[in-house]
Amino acid sequence: MKSIEPTELAALGDGVALIDVREPDEYEVAHVEGATLIPLGELPQRLGELPAGETLYVMCHSGGRSAHATAFLEAQGIDAVNVLGGITGWFGAGLPVERGMD
């Protein structure tokens, strides 16, 4: 499974396809600007909402759920990368977060 550090992801700049697989209440507390919220339990039913032909970067709270989501997406033939440490690692690296629902 491919993975990326939060700082490496941030260096890619805007426009990457970032999928947040946490629950809405977690997302509301803090999330990365531009992330698309698709809770892990809804992912199989919402595959059609994912951008086709793009690498998907997958984030959760600390990296566990996103690892499961990344493995699932890879099994579907989708290029997916797990964000190590999730939003906790992102925030811990001093990277900006947004609060509230978009």
C-alpha positions as CSV (number, residue, x, y, z in Angstrom):
1,M,0.0,0.0,0.0
2,K,1.3,3.4,-0.9
3,S,1.5,6.1,1.8
4,I,2.5,9.7,2.1
5,E,3.5,11.9,5.0
6,P,1.3,15.0,5.6
7,T,4.1,17.4,4.8
8,E,4.7,15.6,1.4
9,L,1.0,15.8,0.6
10,A,0.9,19.5,1.5
11,A,3.9,20.1,-0.8
12,L,1.8,18.8,-3.7
13,G,-0.3,21.9,-3.5
14,D,-4.0,22.5,-4.1
15,G,-6.0,20.4,-6.5
16,V,-5.2,16.9,-5.2
17,A,-8.1,14.6,-4.7
18,L,-8.2,14.3,-0.9
19,I,-10.9,12.0,0.6
20,D,-11.6,12.2,4.3
21,V,-13.2,8.9,5.6
22,R,-14.0,10.1,9.1
23,E,-17.5,10.8,10.4
24,P,-19.2,14.2,9.9
25,D,-18.8,15.2,13.5
26,E,-15.0,14.6,13.3
27,Y,-14.7,16.4,10.0
28,E,-16.5,19.4,11.5
29,V,-14.0,19.7,14.3
30,A,-11.0,20.0,11.9
31,H,-10.4,19.1,8.3
32,V,-8.0,19.9,5.4
33,E,-9.3,22.5,3.0
34,G,-10.7,20.9,-0.1
35,A,-11.1,17.5,1.4
36,T,-14.2,15.5,0.3
37,L,-16.0,13.8,3.2
38,I,-17.0,10.2,2.5
39,P,-17.3,8.2,5.8
40,L,-15.6,4.8,5.6
41,G,-18.9,3.0,6.0
42,E,-20.3,4.8,3.0
43,L,-17.3,4.4,0.7
44,P,-18.5,1.2,-1.2
45,Q,-21.8,2.9,-2.1
46,R,-20.2,6.2,-3.1
47,L,-17.5,5.0,-5.4
48,G,-19.2,6.8,-8.3
49,E,-18.6,10.2,-6.5
50,L,-14.8,9.7,-6.6
51,P,-12.9,11.6,-9.3
52,A,-12.1,9.1,-12.1
53,G,-8.5,8.7,-13.2
54,E,-6.9,10.6,-10.4
55,T,-4.7,9.5,-7.5
56,L,-6.8,9.6,-4.4
57,Y,-5.2,10.6,-1.1
58,V,-7.1,9.2,1.8
59,M,-7.2,10.6,5.3
60,C,-8.8,9.8,8.7
61,H,-8.1,10.7,12.3
62,S,-4.8,8.8,12.8
63,G,-4.3,6.6,9.7
64,G,-6.1,3.4,10.6
65,R,-9.4,3.9,8.8
66,S,-7.7,5.5,5.8
67,A,-5.4,2.4,5.5
68,H,-8.5,0.2,5.3
69,A,-10.1,2.6,2.8
70,T,-6.9,2.7,0.7
71,A,-6.7,-1.1,0.6
72,F,-10.4,-1.2,-0.5
73,L,-9.9,1.4,-3.2
74,E,-6.8,-0.4,-4.5
75,A,-8.8,-3.6,-4.7
76,Q,-11.2,-1.8,-6.9
77,G,-8.4,-0.8,-9.2
78,I,-8.2,2.8,-8.0
79,D,-4.9,4.5,-7.4
80,A,-5.1,5.4,-3.7
81,V,-2.5,6.7,-1.2
82,N,-2.9,6.6,2.6
83,V,-2.0,9.8,4.5
84,L,0.1,8.7,7.4
85,G,-1.0,9.9,10.8
86,G,-4.3,11.3,9.4
87,I,-5.5,14.7,10.5
88,T,-3.6,14.3,13.8
89,G,-0.3,14.0,11.8
90,W,-1.4,16.9,9.6
91,F,-2.1,19.2,12.5
92,G,0.9,18.0,14.4
93,A,3.1,19.0,11.4
94,G,1.8,22.6,11.8
95,L,-0.3,22.4,8.6
96,P,-3.5,24.4,8.4
97,V,-7.0,23.0,9.2
98,E,-10.5,24.4,8.7
99,R,-13.3,24.0,11.2
100,G,-17.0,23.5,10.6
101,M,-18.7,22.0,7.7
102,D,-18.0,23.4,4.2
